[in-house]
Amino acid sequence: MIVKKLREKKQWSQEQLSILSGISIRTIQRIESGNRASLESLKSLAAVFETDIETLQKEIIVIDKNTEEWKAKPWWLRFNLVGIRKRSELVFIENFCIVSALFNWLIGTFSEPKFLHFAPVLFICAYLCTWLIRKADKYKVW
């Protein structure tokens, strides 16, 4: 995904990057969609972008909330991502809600029935986190 960001920053098409790097367009498409790249492909891309291989292997996951691009996102998306800087934070919240819901459901079923009331709420929270992650991915927030 960082390859796509670097390519777009230089305003290159995939075809231009293919010519400059000597990598096929299909390989570039696979790398940009999140598939692993070979060491040779990483070396070629690092040379073209004048960076190191480690930089290419990292994912850009931090939201820069000071840009005009961020301000152009829908208000409801920006509102729901208040306090969230990284995709991994939202994934953590989602997983926490799922585990908590399962725990409450199990405890409520076998021990304390009052815990059963929390399970549906936590499952709904997990679903909303999943939905928000999907929408943020669609709007290319990360």
Secondary structure by P-SEA (a helix, b strand, c coil): caaaaaaaaacccaaaaaaaacccaaaaaaaaacccccaaaaaaaaaaacccccccccccccccccccccccccaaaaaaacccccaaaaaaaaaaaaaaaaaaaaaaaccccccccaaaaaaaaaaaaaaaaaaaaaaccc
